[in-house]
Amino acid sequence: MTKKMHILAITAPLFLLSACATNLQGDSYSRDDARQVQTVEFGTIEDVRLVVIEGTKSPIGSVAGAAVGGIAGSAIGDGKGAQVAAVIGAIAGGLAGAAAEEGLTKSQGEELIIRLVTSNKIIAIVQAYNPERPFHIGDRVKLMTINGEIRVAQ
């Protein structure tokens, strides 16, 4: 296998993993959400806390890692040695790929504690942190619900 093929085999799964990341910020909408009716409630921020939103754990990382590990392992030795190395490489690559996927898709989030204006009820919502538009205690916010998902915006 040429050097270019090795590089492609290693980098292609990383591009696939980054494409799987979703945007969980309050000001981001999916294509399906556009032009849909939303219900809106108003509230006041009672508390804000930075949290970590764990990364995705789909089979993509494991499969991509196993493929790369298997290819790399098969280049070691000849005959049965290459076959054993391919299996070991695939297992190690699968584990590394799963860990890489989770690490690449992990994001900074914020937990928002909100007192609803209409009911005085206190709720908590976690969404991606947007450093360009941070929330502060006392901010008046909109809670928009669409297709069962709530987003908070200023």
N, C-alpha and C positions, 0 to 999 in steps of 0.2 A: 504494500500500500504506500502511495506517495506521501510526502510530507503535507501537501495541500489537502489530501483526503483525510489525514489524521486531524488536521486543524479543523476542517469542516465537520468531522464526526464529533469533535469535542465542543465546538461553538454552537452548532445548530440547536442542540437541546436547550442551551441557555437562552436563545432567542425565543424558543417555544415557551419556556417558563415565564419569561418577562411578559409575553403576550397574554398569559393567563391571569395576570394580576388585575384586580378590579379596583375601580376608584370608589372609595367609600366616603368621599367628602359630601358635605351637605349641599354644595352647589353644583354637583355633577349628576347628570341624568343619563339613563340609557336611552338608546334610540326608541325602544318600545314605550318609554314613559313620556316621550314628547307628545304634546297635544292630547293628553289624557286629563280628565277631571280629577282634581285633588281636593281632599278636605283639609282645611286649615284651622289650626288652633293657635292661640297666642299664649306665651308664658314668659316667665322671668327666670334667668339663670340664678340658682341658689349656690351652686358650687361647680368647679371645674377641676378635673384631675387628668393628667396625662397618663395614658395606658399604652400597652402594646397589643396590637391586633395580630394574632398569630397568622402565619403563612398558610397557604393552601397545602393540602395533603392529597393530591390526586395521583393517579397511577402514572401520569406523564413523566414526572421526575424519575421515578423508579425504572420505568421502561427505557427512557432515554439513557440513564446512567448505566443500566445493564447492557444496552447495546454498545455503548462506548467502551465499557469495561471488557465486554466479551471480545470486541474487535482488538482492543489493545492486548488482552491476554493471549489471544490466538497468535499474535506475532512473536510470542516467546517460545523458543524451543521448536522441536519437531515431533511429529507423530502423537503418541499419547501424552507427552509432556505439554504439547501445544493445546491439546483438548482439555487437559486438567487446568492449565493456566487460563483458558478461555472461560471455563465454568467459574473458577475462583474470581476472575476479572469481572464476570457478569454479576456475581453476587455482591462483590465489593462495590462495583459501579452502581448497582441498584440501590444499595444503602446510601452511597454518597449522593446519588441523584435525588433521592427522596429528601435528604437533609438539605441539599442545595436548593431544591424547589421551595421548601418551607422557609429557608433563610432569605431567598430572593424575593418572596412575596409577603414577608412580614412587614408591617408598617406601624408608624406612630399614630396612635389614636388619642381621643379625648373622651372622657366620661363626663356627660353634662347632666347635672341634677337640676330639674326644671319644675317650677311651681306653675301649674296651669291656671290661667286667669279665670276661666269659666267655672271650674269645679274646686279650685284651691288644692287639688290633688298634686302630690309630688311624684315625679317619675324620673327615671334615669335612662339615658340613651347614649350609646357609644357609636361614634363615627370617626372617620379619619381626621387627623389634625391638619388644619390649614394655617400655616404660620403667617400667611398674608392677611387672614381675617380671623384673628383669635377671639374667642369668647371670654368675657369677663363677668364676674359676679355682678348682678344687677342689670345686665343687658336684657332688653326686651327682645324676644325671639319669636319666629314663626315655626310651627311644627306642621309639616306638610306630609300627609299620608296618601300614598298611591300604591295600589296593588299590594296592600298589607305592609309596605315598608314606610318607615318614618324618616324624614330628614329634617335637620334643624338648620335654619338660616337666619341671618340678621335682617 
